[in-house]
Amino acid sequence: MDEALILALASMFLTLVSVVTGFILQMERRRIKKMEESNSELKRMLNRSLTAIGGYHKIEEHIAGELKISTKQYRTNIRKAANVDGGKLFTKSKREEYQDKIA
């Protein structure tokens, strides 16, 4: 075969590979951008939820203060009355830890 023909075929092959690679990379960029937008929305929703939980913690602390018992004792009494296992609920420190992670 002629060198010019081999060079032309190799050049066409490289062009084809670069076009296919560019197309794949463009699709991946779109997918990543979509995931980042979704992640941003979920992060905002999580932050709102954690803020609401913080509000409930403040209410518990206020009521416990009014009843002149410790917050821990108040929470234990409430969870016992509601038949809820305390290990399944967010503690104040766990909430703060999550908020620090997403900040």
N, C-alpha and C positions, 0 to 999 in steps of 0.2 A: 504494500500500500504506500501511497504517497504520504510524505511527512505532513504536508499541508492538510490533507484529508484527516489524518489522525489528530492533528492539532485542532481542526475545526470541530470534530466530533467530541473531543475532550472538552473544548470550550462550551459547546452546547450542553454537554452533560453537567458541567459545573454550574452553568446558568440554571438548568432545571433543578438541581439540588438546592441552589440558593433560593429559588422562588418557592419551592416546597417548604424549606426550612423557615423562610420568612412568613409564609402563610400559617404554619404551625405555631410559630412564636406569637403572631398576632392573635390567634385564637386563645392561646394561653394567657396573654396579657388581659384580654377581655374577661376571661374566667377569673383571674386573680382580682381584677378591679371589682367584679360583681361580688366576689367573696368578701373583699374589704368593705364594701358598702353594707353588706349584710352583717358583717362583724361589728361595724360601727353602730348599726341599729340595735343589735343585741346587747352591745356594751351599754348603750344609753338606757335600754329597758332594765338591764341588771342594776345599773346605778340607781334608777328610780325605785326599784324594788328594795334595794339595800337601804335607801334613805327612808322608805316607809317602815321597814323593820326597825330602823333606828328610832323612828318616832314612837313605835310601840314600846321599845325599850325605855324611852324617856317617860312614857305614861306609866309603865310598870314601876319605875323608880319613884315617880311622884306619889302613886297610890300607896306603895310600900312605906314611904316616908309619912304619909298621912295616918297609916295604920300603926306606925311606930314598930315596924318589923323590918328585917333585912330584905333586900330585893330578892336574894336567893330564896329565902323562906316564902315570900309572896309568890314567886314563880312556881315553886314546888307545890304550894297549895292550889294554885290555879290549874296547873297541869294534872295534878292528882284528881281534882274535881272534874276535869274534862276528859279523864282517862287517856291522856296523851303522854307518850314517853318523852321525857325531856331531852334525850340524846338526839332526837330527830329535829329539834328546833335550833335556830341560830342563836349562839351566845353573842354577847356584845363584842367580845374579842374576835370571834370568827367573822362577824360582820365587818369590823374595822379592818381586819386582815384582807378581806375580799375587796373592800373599797380602796385600800392602798395598792392592791395589785392592778386594778383597772384604771387608776388615776394616771 
